[in-house]
Amino acid sequence: YQRRVHGYNIPIEEVREHLESMGEVIRIDMSRGWALAEFDTVDSARKAIKELTDTECGGRLIYIREDREADKSKSYQAAPVEKTNRIYVGNLPFDLPASKLRTKVESFGKVTNLDLAKGWAVVEYETVDEAALAIKEMNGSEIDGRILNVREDREERTNKKTPANLGVAGRRVYVGNLTWHTSWQTLKDHFKDIGNVVFADVLKDNNQRSKGCGIVEFETPELALEAINKLNDTELDGRKIFVREDRIDSAHKNDE
């Protein structure tokens, strides 16, 4: 029995949190409609197969089975477990402002990069010791009523700089001049012809009214660049939108 499971009919935006309810996920590869995840133990993988198959995730019934194709896929290999200065922070509120998270994580050391996505974040510290302290102090702590899951970030990430930043930020674009009634679904549909959109959201103020702007995250930085080149100054819901790289620390602070 393996530690890896294969999931079908998977909504990309919510799969990590759903799987981590069964145990620690040390690596996950996602594409449109499926995911390949490795747990830290065989027992967690078995539990995921037993308890998550035919459950609902993001409005879909998902199917989980043991991964039987490990030998066929040279592209998927377990990442070696080693000390790192990056941490993964899971179970975050979807509307958590980047500024609030930054304030919390900076109390444990110097933060050199922070990538915030829907429900999770990756934080890079200057040293391994600072990352270890953050894991020790933050794991199991609370933010806005959510109990945090904090661990080492063990996923492989590119060392090549993208125009916006490293990691998640390089795959994101900021979309401005949206109408007040444009929904995240409409926003996602407008960008999906470029390539796989893993996340889209319309930013809202404290009263849950649209700010007239949004964020779209693609599978790769190259798709994000293509979206900027092709969709800037296109029309959405009767208005011309502008599309640029997302500057994650300043472009969408929901508490402004």
WORA-V605991 format. One record per backbone hydrogen bond with DSSP energy under -0.5 kcal/mol. CO is the residue of the C=O (numbers start at 1). NH is the residue of the N-H. If there is no record, write none. Layout:
CO_NH ; CO_NH
This chain:
3_39 ; 4_67 ; 5_37 ; 6_65 ; 7_35 ; 8_63 ; 10_12 ; 10_33 ; 11_14 ; 11_15 ; 14_18 ; 15_19 ; 16_20 ; 17_21 ; 18_21 ; 19_22 ; 24_26 ; 24_40 ; 27_38 ; 29_36 ; 31_33 ; 31_34 ; 33_9 ; 33_10 ; 34_31 ; 35_7 ; 35_37 ; 36_29 ; 37_5 ; 37_39 ; 38_26 ; 38_27 ; 41_45 ; 42_46 ; 43_47 ; 44_48 ; 45_49 ; 46_50 ; 47_51 ; 48_52 ; 49_53 ; 52_55 ; 55_62 ; 57_60 ; 60_57 ; 60_62 ; 62_54 ; 63_8 ; 65_6 ; 66_68 ; 69_72 ; 69_73 ; 72_74 ; 73_76 ; 75_77 ; 80_82 ; 85_125 ; 86_153 ; 87_123 ; 88_90 ; 88_151 ; 89_121 ; 90_149 ; 93_96 ; 97_101 ; 98_102 ; 99_103 ; 100_104 ; 101_105 ; 102_106 ; 104_107 ; 105_108 ; 106_109 ; 109_111 ; 110_112 ; 110_126 ; 113_124 ; 114_116 ; 115_117 ; 115_122 ; 117_119 ; 117_120 ; 119_91 ; 119_92 ; 120_117 ; 121_89 ; 122_115 ; 123_87 ; 123_125 ; 124_112 ; 124_113 ; 127_131 ; 128_132 ; 129_133 ; 130_134 ; 131_135 ; 132_136 ; 133_137 ; 134_138 ; 135_139 ; 138_141 ; 141_148 ; 143_146 ; 146_143 ; 146_148 ; 148_140 ; 148_150 ; 149_90 ; 151_88 ; 152_154 ; 165_162 ; 166_169 ; 167_170 ; 168_171 ; 169_172 ; 171_218 ; 172_246 ; 173_216 ; 174_176 ; 174_244 ; 175_214 ; 176_242 ; 179_182 ; 183_187 ; 184_188 ; 185_189 ; 186_190 ; 187_191 ; 188_191 ; 188_192 ; 191_194 ; 191_195 ; 196_198 ; 196_219 ; 199_217 ; 201_203 ; 201_215 ; 203_211 ; 205_208 ; 209_205 ; 212_177 ; 212_178 ; 213_203 ; 214_175 ; 215_201 ; 216_173 ; 217_198 ; 217_199 ; 220_224 ; 221_225 ; 222_226 ; 223_227 ; 224_228 ; 225_229 ; 226_230 ; 227_231 ; 228_232 ; 231_234 ; 234_241 ; 236_239 ; 239_236 ; 239_241 ; 241_233 ; 242_176 ; 244_174 ; 245_247 ; 246_248 ; 247_250 ; 247_251 ; 252_254 ; 253_256
